Amino acid sequence: MTKRSNRVAIAIVGAAAFTLAGCREEQVDAAAFPDLQSCLDQASPSGMVTAQDCETSFAQAEALHVEAAPRYDSLAVCEEQHGEGACGSEAAATQGGSSGIFMPLLAGYLIGNAMSGRAGMAAAQPLYKTSDGRYTNAARTSVFSNNRGATKMSTSQFLRPATTMGQTPMTRATAASRGGFGASGAGRTGFGG
């Protein structure tokens, strides 16, 4: 190989390395809380979350829950996916939805630090129980071992899920064809205490 060929090869390898490095997803600090009070108990002006962050994020998670929670055509199908006692009617959750459509109850929420204002992202995500006792977000991009703690997560975990409001609710067959709610989660993550 000539000197020129060596330089070209090194330049190509260097460019490829920079390209691959640019493809890595940004990591953000994230925290999960089972409810608003748990977040407020851990809030501090100099910590990851302030009381205002807790309240704003909880309100965002509740709004996203109403908009994007999975919806089922019966209580039995919902409980097969989320566990016994973990579901309620859309009418109760949304103050105006159908009493014949069922949704999982909000089982916590996930806050992504520095996610606010990013296009296509939601700084707070609702969490739902899965039938095996774990937790997942509305987009089903992650499954968590519990609903409390803090970790670093990729920004893709905060993609805004598709709306389910006004869509045909899942039937037993639809849920089974998708492998069950939470079964297709891309990431398996645990939160530290």
Secondary structure, DSSP 8 states (H G I E B T S, - for coil): --HHHHHHHHHHHHHHHHHHHHHS--EEEEEEESSHHHHHHH--TTSS--HHHHHHHHHHHHHHHHHHS--BSSHHHHHHHH-TT-EEEHHHHHTSS-TT-EEE----EEEETT-TT-TTB-SEEEEEE-TTS-EEETT--EEES-S-EEEEEEGGGGB-----TTS--B-HHHHHHTTSTTTT-SEEE--B-
